[in-house]
Amino acid sequence: MKKILFIALLSSGIAWAQPKDRKLVWQEEFNGTTLNESDWNFELGDGCPNICGWGNNEKQVYTKDNHSLKNGYLVINVLKNDDGGYTSTRITTAGKQEFQYGRMEARAKIPTGKGIWPAFWMLGANINKVGWPKCGEIDILEYVGREPHKVFTSLHTQDSHGNTINTKKTQIDNIEEGFHLYAIEWTKDKIEFLVDNQSVYVFSPDNKDENIWPFNQPFYFLINVAVGGNFGGHDVDNSIFPQEFIIDYIRVYQ
């Protein structure tokens, strides 16, 4: 019903309070039974040999089997295995759906518990040419279970490498309850982060050289849930598993 209503509103000229000159240019409603691999890539394994632990000493292994599409939702299942390891899913739109400027948003319900680390984020499409962090990174949503009731919104650049100075941690007491809307408003001058349409952080530097502002090029989406790691915390509560990261939709307006 929610998907039909959204289409009906669009056809009637109502675009969910978007500015009149802005159009919906891409949407992923997860209405099928499998991910559309013309839009999505799977990143698999533990990151080795190139970047073991995915650069953060994370504990999970990514597979193609830890997700499903059900009733218009993408569900990422985070599991603890009998051998003591963890499995999850990580997908990207690299080389398939990349965007520069606009409003990017996702409606999602986060997993919870100590050691869990879900994220909805973006990387610069030139990462294979210039590497990370020079390509830039936009973390629209990060949640770490060891710090409940908080949302992390961050930007990584060459200038802030090793010292994430472009970041905000926002207290939201009900963030673990139900679905919430996570978004950015991205222009040539600034990136503003929003949770449930409330502004939580704005990055708008005066100096926009390539080391401070790599955000003048296309970026692609990533969705994943990590377990543990330098940011997620190495103390994992095994009693929390299984966990689910549920994504209702992703939409891009320009």
C-alpha positions, -999 to 999 in steps of 0.1 A, spaced: 0 0 0 28 25 9 44 20 -25 11 25 -44 3 56 -23 38 71 -31 32 65 -69 -3 81 -66 11 111 -49 38 116 -75 13 113 -103 -8 140 -86 21 164 -84 28 159 -47 64 149 -40 66 145 -2 74 182 5 102 183 -20 108 217 -37 87 221 -68 118 222 -91 131 189 -78 123 156 -93 126 120 -82 155 107 -103 160 73 -87 142 51 -63 148 16 -48 116 4 -32 127 -32 -28 94 -45 -42 108 -76 -59 119 -109 -46 156 -105 -53 180 -75 -55 183 -60 -90 219 -66 -99 218 -40 -126 217 -15 -97 235 -34 -69 268 -51 -63 277 -75 -35 309 -71 -16 318 -104 -1 341 -120 24 362 -105 52 380 -79 31 412 -99 27 436 -98 10 433 -62 0 417 -47 32 413 -73 59 387 -66 84 373 -40 60 398 -14 73 383 -14 108 392 -48 123 356 -58 118 345 -94 128 319 -102 102 321 -120 69 298 -107 41 278 -132 21 250 -132 -5 228 -153 18 223 -129 47 196 -108 31 161 -111 18 134 -89 1 101 -93 19 69 -72 16 87 -43 1 116 -42 25 153 -52 22 162 -72 53 198 -77 62 202 -106 86 232 -104 110 239 -138 124 263 -155 149 274 -189 135 280 -221 154 318 -216 149 317 -183 167 319 -161 136 295 -136 123 279 -131 89 261 -101 73 255 -84 39 272 -54 22 259 -40 -11 268 -10 -32 257 8 -63 292 14 -76 294 18 -113 256 14 -116 238 42 -97 260 72 -89 248 107 -81 261 143 -76 241 167 -56 205 165 -45 185 149 -16 194 113 -8 172 96 17 165 62 32 138 50 55 151 23 78 148 4 111 182 -2 127 194 -33 145 205 -28 182 228 -42 208 265 -39 218 287 -47 189 263 -40 161 271 -13 135 247 -6 107 254 21 80 238 38 50 266 58 33 283 69 1 318 68 -14 333 89 -42 331 71 -76 368 79 -82 379 57 -53 397 33 -76 418 61 -91 426 83 -60 420 59 -31 403 65 2 399 90 19 408 113 -10 377 101 -28 355 113 0 330 95 22 295 106 33 280 87 63 243 95 62 236 70 90 258 52 114 247 36 146 268 18 171 250 -4 196 275 4 224 262 40 224 224 37 224 201 65 215 227 82 193 231 87 155 265 94 139 267 116 108 302 121 94 323 131 64 357 116 57 382 136 35 419 137 29 421 167 52 404 149 81 421 115 76 429 98 109 410 124 128 373 125 119 367 162 126 337 166 103 312 146 124 283 150 147 268 126 173 231 134 179 211 121 208 177 107 196 160 89 224 136 68 203 160 60 174 158 23 182 120 23 179 105 17 145 114 33 112 132 67 108 142 88 78 179 94 72 188 120 46 213 145 32 207 177 13 238 181 -9 247 211 -30 279 225 -45 282 246 -13 272 223 16 261 190 29 233 190 55 224 158 74 188 152 86 170 127 107 133 126 104 136 159 84 153 176 114 187 191 106 214 175 128 247 186 111 259 209 83 293 209 66 300 241 45 337 249 45 349 282 29 379 264 15 368 238 -10 401 224 -23 402 187 -32 415 176 2 386 194 21 358 192 -4 359 161 -26 321 164 -29 320 179 -64 317 145 -82 294 115 -83 291 92 -53 276 58 -49 256 41 -21 266 14 3 244 -4 28 259 -28 54 259 -41 89 293 -46 106 300 -65 138 326 -51 163 356 -33 149 374 -2 159 343 20 157 316 -6 165 335 -18 195 354 -50 201 332 -61 230 303 -78 213 273 -91 232 266 -124 216 231 -126 232 217 -100 208 219 -122 177 202 -126 153 196 -89 143 179 -73 113 186 -40 95 154 -32 76 154 -7 47 121 4 34 134 25 4 161 47 -9 152 78 -30 172 105 -48 158 139 -57 175 164 -79 
